[in-house]
Amino acid sequence: MKQEQVLNFNAGPSALPEAVLQQAAEAIINYNNTGLSILSIPHRGDLFVAILEESKALVKELCGLSDDYEVMWLQGGGRLQFCMVPMNFLRQNETAGYIDSGHWAAEAIDAAKHYGTTGVLASSREDNYTHLPQWPESVDKGLRYLHFTTNNTIYGTQWPSIPASDVPLVADMSSDIFSMQRDYTNCAMFYAVAQKNLGAAGNTLVVVRKDFLERVHPGLPPMLDYKVHAEKNSLLNTPPVFGIYVSLLMLRWIKEKTIAVIEKENRAKAAMLYAEIERNALFHAAVDADSRSLMNVVFHGRSKEMEKQFLECCAGRGIVGIEGHRSVGAFRASLYNGMPLAGVEKLVSVMHEFEQSGG
């Protein structure tokens, strides 16, 4: 008897397309008919170098980048990048600008304080991040860089575009990279952890413009130096081979589908769910309409008891991962690229049935 498919709305690690999962599973047993598992191919051998080079080329193609950019695969997740960015580009007598739009943006600010001065140019903290802060009208050109988080997974807000900037712009795109068409060339650097739209957890994509890379401070330990990682082609140490391979599969899937189509689907999924939240008397949205994320839909129930009952109802219908982050509670449905429209349709249907039953 075939098991009913479970719909995974987790914020990360998140749902991946079935085609990607199937290819990854096959590669564990026999990678490209080599008789070797992807888990055991040499990380400096031709098989893996080909994976690296294809993945780098696809990132540039999908982002519309020239060879003026370096593409790297690193480890350590977003928190390491919170430290590596200021470690490489900020000194104690220098200042970097930060936009405080949510939990992870605030963590990036706290990490940077260990290395230099952080100027918070805009924040929506006082309103509990229920909206995006106003982007600063003017920025001091003496700042080393300006850092912002494109999508805020916990509070459910998202910047609709990447603004142009008079200072080097650094973007944390961990939870919405490749979810919509954007001008990546406005960034001097961007990074994204691979556990949402970019594959399995364990590796991080880092893309840096070469002229910005030249500003890295000398004397850093090699493992924490972006220039060294670029020079070593992401092979300074043993890389997360399988994680990078799954990211390559995702990049192929994205290219085949096209970002234009993916954006259209993401907008349709989010519009459908937000419409049900607005219509359904049992729920209400947590975020102002003009700041709402396409990736992480955050909403509340009319009572804690009702929220508990709805979670139990969803679990019984094969819907998992819609609990809100532990710091805010309530609900969060993550609609990353791997979540099909049919999955959102089912969630909306369950919400409607729950309302009809009296909640």
PyMOL commands that set and color helices and strands:
alter all, ss='L'
color gray80, all
select helices_A, chain A and resi 18-29+31-33+38-40+46-63+77-89+103-112+125-127+184-186+210-213+222-224+226-231+241-257+259-279+289-291+304-316+341-356
alter helices_A, ss='H'
color red, helices_A
select strands_A, chain A and resi 7-8+69-74+95-100+117-123+146-149+151-152+157-158+169-172+189-193+204-209+283-285+296-301+319-320+331-334
alter strands_A, ss='S'
color yellow, strands_A
deselect
rebuild
show_as cartoon
